[in-house]
Every structure is written in C-alpha cells, then in structure tokens.
Amino acid sequence: MEKKLYIITNESFYHQDNNYYCDNIDLKSIPEGLSKYSETYIIGRKSNVFRSKKVEIQKIRILSNIFSYLFSLMKSFRDKKSYYLIISISPYTFFASLFLKIFFKKHFIYLRSDGYEEYKAILGFIGPFIYHLMFSIAAVNSNLISCRKHILKNKKGEIVHPSQLNKKWFAASQDLDFKKIKLLYVGRIRVEKGIYSLLEIIKNSELELIVVTPEKDTRVKSTPKNVTIVNCENYNDSIIEFYDKNCIFILPSFTEGHPQVLDEALARNRPVIIFKEISHVLRDRKGIFISNRDTDSLMKTIQHIETNYEKIKEEMKKNKLPMKENFIIELKNIIFRN
C-alpha cells in the first residue's frame, strides 16, 4: 500500500506480548477497518493498566508524555503520502492539530460527541470554556467529520453514521420477560456518562441493573445491592447475550453524539430509555423513550414499556439501522478522496 494513515488519539493502549489493547471500541474498529485501504498507524497514550480489547493493528506508537507524543507525530512527516485522522479533541490531540497546521499537513478531526457538554460534566462551569478554546483553534484549516451536524457548531464538515452492527446483530432475538425488570447499561463508567446518577436513582428501588463495561477498574466505591458490574471484552460480538438477557436498555449519559449502543439495543428488539439531556439522539428511531432523571419518572416509563411492549416491538422492526461496513466506507471515502 502506498498510502499511510496516522490515527491520532487520546486513547490509552496497553502493550503486552507484542499485542495492543484499548477500552474504546471505536479505537479498535476504526483503525482495523481503515487498514484495508491503507497502511495504518496509531499514535496514542501509554497505559500501565490492562485494557479489554485487542487491537489487530501492530503499528501502534504509545507514548507516556506530551513531548514524546508530539515527537512521534513529527517523525511521520518524513512520509510524503500520509493522511492524518484525529479522533476527538483533547489536550493531546489539540497540540497534535497545531503541529499539523504548522507543518501544513492536511488532516481530519472526527468529533464523536459534543465536547462542550462532556467538559462541563467533567470540569464544571470552566469546562465548556476550555473546550471552546481548543475547538475554535483546532477547527481552523482542519477538515471536520462528525456523527451529528450540531456537534460541528455551524462549521463546515462531513457527517458519518457510526455503527458496530453486522449481520449477527439481526439474528432472531429472545422474547422479553418482565417478571423481573432488568435494566442494562453498556459503556464506560464515567461522570459524563451519567452512570453515578443512575445508581443513585435506582439504589432503593426493586429494579435490577446490569452494568457491562470494558473497564476492569470500575471506579465505583460502593455498588448498590441491586447492581451487578460485569467486565466484557466483547470478543466476536459476545456482548449480544447481555442485550438478550435483559429487558430494557438504559443510557443515562449527560451528553452523547451518536451512541452506537442504542442501535445495538434496538437491533436486539430491546426498548431504550434515555434522559432529557440527550433527547436529541431520538431522531426517527422507534423504541426509545425519554424519562426525567428521577425514580418516579423512570418507573412510569418502564411501566409504559411493559404494558405496550408488543406494539413497541412491531414499531422497532421499522428502524433502519446503520451498519459497520458502511460506516468504514464513509470514512474511507472522505479521508482518501484526494
């Protein structure tokens, strides 16, 4: 392959026995998918903690500080026919974008979620100001890609449709059993993901919550008795069984762009509950319900789903969900257009 693609990310990778591991499914699937079309490298951060997902890319440079990170990026400038894809804006990737501008290197920035809301959830009132500064500078002379138009903040950019779905997800699914209401959350345990808020809401209820996360370090000091936390590496789409064993998928995030887990739940005919902060993700999907962030509202929403499930199931069958293969092709066509 003549083309070389450098994927620049803030993601942390663990190195063991000549293999690399990360927790974020996008940082596994995007490089693996694009490697079919170019020689693909990843520049990321070094982790001293084991990560759950093996990345089938060997050309990964993991650095322990910002100086070695940027130096590694500069070494790539020797390659004449190189393409650069930055995934999300963070302090590390922000400085990478600056270096690419200084050396007149064309690059793309893929924005997966609303950084203003994420930084607010993490840092409070000062968070959006910090992100605005990075976003405003990084967007200059960069080619933006996003999963939602509003994330671009009126700036020009391409829209893609992220997905991890393949044919396995559309095989026959198990029927629901509402004798015991089991909620499912799949994702990282982070403040901005709203998981701590959800634990507070359900801790004194009769609901049962299964939390499936790629992280082994769960960062939950005290887990309520009705909550079970499971580490899952999702090898060969094994996570499908968790969707099938539970009644309702719940996404408590304070901010989301295009949450792929919603499509996964809908593909398995599982209704979804979200809270008002991310009501924009509803779009034309059938089977997603919006609740207030309190116990009473959540219970009413669950009761509505239980009572009307047969009708809801028929509506969910009308959903036209994006596929992983098409998503990778969208990215490929944008990055390698010229």
Solvent accessible surface area in square Angstrom, and as a share of the most:
residue,aa,sasa,rsa
1,M,147,0.66
2,E,142,0.64
3,K,53,0.23
4,K,49,0.21
5,L,0,0.00
6,Y,2,0.01
7,I,0,0.00
8,I,0,0.00
9,T,3,0.02
10,N,51,0.26
11,E,20,0.09
12,S,26,0.17
13,F,0,0.00
14,Y,44,0.17
15,H,84,0.38
16,Q,78,0.34
17,D,119,0.62
18,N,113,0.58
19,N,34,0.18
20,Y,24,0.09
21,Y,32,0.12
22,C,0,0.00
23,D,6,0.03
24,N,22,0.11
25,I,52,0.26
26,D,9,0.05
27,L,1,0.01
28,K,46,0.19
29,S,3,0.02
30,I,0,0.00
31,P,0,0.00
32,E,36,0.16
33,G,7,0.06
34,L,0,0.00
35,S,32,0.21
36,K,149,0.63
37,Y,73,0.28
38,S,1,0.01
39,E,43,0.19
40,T,7,0.04
41,Y,26,0.10
42,I,0,0.00
43,I,0,0.00
44,G,0,0.00
45,R,80,0.29
46,K,109,0.46
47,S,8,0.05
48,N,132,0.68
49,V,81,0.47
50,F,60,0.25
51,R,43,0.16
52,S,3,0.02
53,K,14,0.06
54,K,80,0.34
55,V,0,0.00
56,E,106,0.47
57,I,13,0.06
58,Q,105,0.47
59,K,89,0.38
60,I,11,0.05
61,R,69,0.25
62,I,33,0.17
63,L,31,0.15
64,S,85,0.55
65,N,64,0.33
66,I,41,0.21
67,F,160,0.67
68,S,36,0.23
69,Y,0,0.00
70,L,18,0.09
71,F,129,0.54
72,S,7,0.05
73,L,0,0.00
74,M,71,0.32
75,K,82,0.35
76,S,1,0.01
77,F,31,0.13
78,R,182,0.66
79,D,35,0.18
80,K,202,0.86
81,K,108,0.46
82,S,24,0.15
83,Y,31,0.12
84,Y,3,0.01
85,L,0,0.00
86,I,1,0.00
87,I,2,0.01
88,S,32,0.21
89,I,13,0.06
90,S,11,0.07
91,P,71,0.45
92,Y,32,0.12
93,T,1,0.01
94,F,21,0.09
95,F,89,0.37
96,A,0,0.00
97,S,1,0.01
98,L,45,0.22
99,F,49,0.20
100,L,0,0.00
101,K,41,0.17
102,I,113,0.57
103,F,86,0.36
104,F,188,0.78
105,K,52,0.22
106,K,105,0.45
107,H,1,0.00
108,F,13,0.05
109,I,1,0.00
110,Y,1,0.00
111,L,4,0.02
112,R,62,0.23
113,S,23,0.15
114,D,12,0.06
115,G,6,0.06
116,Y,40,0.15
117,E,75,0.34
118,E,45,0.20
119,Y,29,0.11
120,K,111,0.47
121,A,29,0.22
122,I,95,0.48
123,L,85,0.42
124,G,33,0.31
125,F,187,0.78
126,I,82,0.42
127,G,0,0.00
128,P,34,0.21
129,F,133,0.56
130,I,57,0.29
131,Y,8,0.03
132,H,93,0.42
133,L,95,0.47
134,M,13,0.06
135,F,3,0.01
136,S,37,0.24
137,I,69,0.35
138,A,0,0.00
139,A,13,0.10
140,V,85,0.49
141,N,131,0.67
142,S,18,0.11
143,N,53,0.27
144,L,6,0.03
145,I,0,0.00
146,S,0,0.00
147,C,3,0.02
148,R,38,0.14
149,K,159,0.67
150,H,71,0.32
151,I,6,0.03
152,L,5,0.03
153,K,74,0.31
154,N,162,0.83
155,K,82,0.35
156,K,194,0.82
157,G,30,0.29
158,E,61,0.27
159,I,68,0.34
160,V,0,0.00
161,H,82,0.36
162,P,2,0.01
163,S,1,0.01
164,Q,17,0.07
165,L,2,0.01
166,N,52,0.27
167,K,178,0.75
168,K,91,0.39
169,W,1,0.00
170,F,95,0.40
171,A,62,0.48
172,A,103,0.80
173,S,31,0.20
174,Q,109,0.48
175,D,119,0.61
176,L,27,0.13
177,D,82,0.43
178,F,38,0.16
179,K,189,0.80
180,K,99,0.42
181,I,27,0.14
182,K,69,0.29
183,L,0,0.00
184,L,2,0.01
185,Y,1,0.00
186,V,15,0.09
187,G,18,0.18
188,R,53,0.19
189,I,1,0.01
190,R,46,0.17
191,V,84,0.48
192,E,22,0.10
193,K,48,0.20
194,G,1,0.01
195,I,1,0.00
196,Y,73,0.28
197,S,27,0.18
198,L,0,0.00
199,L,13,0.06
200,E,110,0.49
201,I,21,0.11
202,I,1,0.00
203,K,89,0.38
204,N,140,0.72
205,S,26,0.16
206,E,156,0.70
207,L,5,0.02
208,E,43,0.19
209,L,0,0.00
210,I,23,0.12
211,V,1,0.01
212,V,1,0.01
213,T,1,0.01
214,P,15,0.10
215,E,7,0.03
216,K,116,0.49
217,D,84,0.44
218,T,37,0.22
219,R,129,0.47
220,V,25,0.14
221,K,212,0.90
222,S,92,0.59
223,T,59,0.34
224,P,26,0.16
225,K,213,0.90
226,N,29,0.15
227,V,11,0.06
228,T,67,0.39
229,I,46,0.23
230,V,42,0.24
231,N,56,0.29
232,C,16,0.10
233,E,82,0.37
234,N,33,0.17
235,Y,179,0.68
236,N,103,0.53
237,D,27,0.14
238,S,46,0.30
239,I,11,0.06
240,I,25,0.13
241,E,81,0.36
242,F,37,0.16
243,Y,0,0.00
244,D,15,0.08
245,K,129,0.55
246,N,8,0.04
247,C,5,0.03
248,I,1,0.00
249,F,1,0.00
250,I,0,0.00
251,L,4,0.02
252,P,0,0.00
253,S,0,0.00
254,F,62,0.26
255,T,6,0.03
256,E,15,0.07
257,G,0,0.00
258,H,13,0.06
259,P,8,0.05
260,Q,25,0.11
261,V,27,0.16
262,L,0,0.00
263,D,1,0.01
264,E,13,0.06
265,A,0,0.00
266,L,5,0.02
267,A,11,0.09
268,R,8,0.03
269,N,32,0.17
270,R,4,0.01
271,P,0,0.00
272,V,0,0.00
273,I,0,0.00
274,I,0,0.00
275,F,0,0.00
276,K,125,0.53
277,E,81,0.37
278,I,0,0.00
279,S,47,0.30
280,H,64,0.29
281,V,0,0.00
282,L,53,0.26
283,R,99,0.36
284,D,120,0.62
285,R,23,0.09
286,K,89,0.38
287,G,10,0.10
288,I,12,0.06
289,F,42,0.18
290,I,68,0.34
291,S,3,0.02
292,N,62,0.32
293,R,58,0.21
294,D,61,0.32
295,T,51,0.30
296,D,105,0.54
297,S,19,0.12
298,L,0,0.00
299,M,76,0.34
300,K,143,0.61
301,T,17,0.10
302,I,4,0.02
303,Q,120,0.53
304,H,88,0.39
305,I,0,0.00
306,E,75,0.34
307,T,106,0.61
308,N,49,0.25
309,Y,18,0.07
310,E,116,0.52
311,K,145,0.62
312,I,12,0.06
313,K,38,0.16
314,E,93,0.42
315,E,54,0.24
316,M,6,0.03
317,K,125,0.53
318,K,131,0.55
319,N,25,0.13
320,K,197,0.83
321,L,29,0.15
322,P,32,0.20
323,M,53,0.23
324,K,65,0.28
325,E,126,0.57
326,N,84,0.43
327,F,2,0.01
328,I,10,0.05
329,I,61,0.31
330,E,49,0.22
331,L,0,0.00
332,K,50,0.21
333,N,74,0.38
334,I,14,0.07
335,I,3,0.02
336,F,28,0.12
337,R,142,0.52
338,N,133,0.68
